[in-house]
C-alpha cells in the first residue's frame, strides 16, 4: 500500500458532557495538528498516490470550515461530544466527500482509503481510517 500525508492545524473551542471528561466539561480551547493520509494499492499513471497540492488545498478547506469555531455553537454538533476521535471522523468523511466530487483530481479515483490523525499534543493523538 502506498500513502502520502499532508498536514494542517485547527483551533477550536468546545466542552464535553460526562464525568469521564473531568474539567473538560467546561468550555476550553484545543489546538490540533491534523494529518490526512491518502492510501492506494498501486500508483496512478503519473506514479503518485494523489496530487499533494490538491490534497493540501482540500484539507485546508475542510479544517477551515471548523477553525476558530466554538463547536458547542454549531448546529451540526448539537448534543455531540466532539472528542478528538469524533473530529477525526468528521474530517475524514468531509475529505472523502471531496474525493468523490472530484476535488482531488481524476487520479484520486484510485484511492483506497483515508486516515485522519488529530494530534492533541506531542504525546497523545487519535485517528480515524475509512475506505473510499
C-alpha positions in Angstrom: 0.0 0.0 0.0 1.3 3.4 -0.9 0.5 6.6 1.0 1.1 10.3 1.2 0.3 12.5 4.2 -0.5 16.2 4.3 -0.7 18.4 7.4 -2.6 21.4 8.6 -3.9 22.6 12.0 -7.1 23.6 13.7 -8.0 25.7 16.7 -11.5 25.1 18.2 -13.4 25.6 21.4 -15.8 23.1 22.9 -17.0 21.4 26.1 -18.0 17.8 26.9 -20.8 16.1 28.8 -20.0 13.3 31.2 -18.0 12.8 34.3 -15.3 10.9 32.4 -14.2 14.3 30.9 -13.5 15.9 34.3 -12.6 19.6 33.9 -13.0 19.4 30.1 -16.8 19.5 30.8 -16.2 23.3 31.0 -15.6 25.3 27.8 -12.0 25.0 26.7 -9.9 25.5 23.7 -8.0 22.9 21.7 -5.3 23.1 19.0 -4.7 20.1 16.9 -2.2 19.2 14.2 -4.2 17.4 11.5 -2.6 14.8 9.3 -4.5 13.4 6.4 -3.1 10.2 4.9 -4.3 9.0 1.5 -3.7 5.4 0.5 -3.9 3.3 -2.6 -2.7 -0.1 -3.8 -1.0 1.0 -6.9 0.4 4.3 -8.0 -1.5 6.2 -10.7 -0.2 6.7 -14.3 1.9 9.6 -13.0 3.4 7.3 -10.3 1.8 9.2 -7.4 -0.8 8.5 -4.8 -2.6 11.7 -5.3 -1.7 15.3 -6.1 -0.1 16.6 -2.9 -1.1 20.2 -3.8 -4.7 19.3 -4.2 -4.7 17.2 -1.1 -3.2 20.1 0.9 -5.8 22.5 -0.5 -8.7 20.3 0.3 -7.5 19.5 3.8 -7.1 23.3 4.3 -10.7 23.8 3.1 -12.1 21.2 5.5 -10.3 22.4 8.6 -11.1 26.0 7.6 -14.8 25.2 8.0 -14.1 24.3 11.7 -11.2 26.6 12.6 -11.8 29.3 15.2 -15.2 28.0 16.0 -16.9 27.1 19.3 -18.2 23.7 18.3 -20.8 24.0 21.0 -22.5 26.7 19.0 -22.5 24.8 15.7 -25.9 23.2 15.0 -24.4 20.1 13.3 -22.7 19.2 16.6 -25.6 19.9 18.9 -25.7 17.3 21.7 -22.5 15.6 20.5 -19.2 15.2 22.4 -16.8 16.5 19.8 -13.9 14.3 21.0 -10.6 14.1 19.2 -11.7 10.7 17.8 -15.1 12.1 16.6 -13.5 15.1 14.9 -11.0 12.8 13.1 -14.0 11.0 11.6 -15.7 14.3 10.7 -12.6 15.5 8.8 -12.1 12.1 7.1 -15.7 12.0 6.0 -15.6 15.5 4.6 -12.4 14.7 2.7 -14.0 11.6 1.3 -16.9 13.7 0.0 -14.4 16.0 -1.7 -12.6 13.0 -3.3 -16.0 11.6 -4.6 -16.8 15.0 -6.0 -13.5 15.1 -8.0 -11.9 17.9 -6.0 -8.6 15.9 -5.7 -8.4 15.2 -9.4 -9.1 12.2 -11.6 -6.2 10.3 -10.1 -7.9 10.3 -6.7 -10.5 7.9 -8.1 -8.0 5.1 -7.4 -7.6 5.9 -3.7 -8.4 3.0 -1.4 -8.7 5.0 1.8 -8.1 8.0 4.0 -6.8 8.1 7.6 -7.0 11.4 9.6 -5.0 11.8 12.7 -5.5 14.7 15.2 -2.5 15.3 17.4 -3.7 16.8 20.8 -0.1 17.1 21.9 3.3 15.6 21.4 2.2 12.6 23.5 -1.4 12.0 22.6 -3.4 11.7 19.3 -6.3 9.9 17.8 -7.1 8.6 14.3 -10.0 7.5 12.1 -9.5 5.4 9.0 -12.1 4.8 6.3 -12.3 3.3 2.9 -13.3 5.1 -0.3 
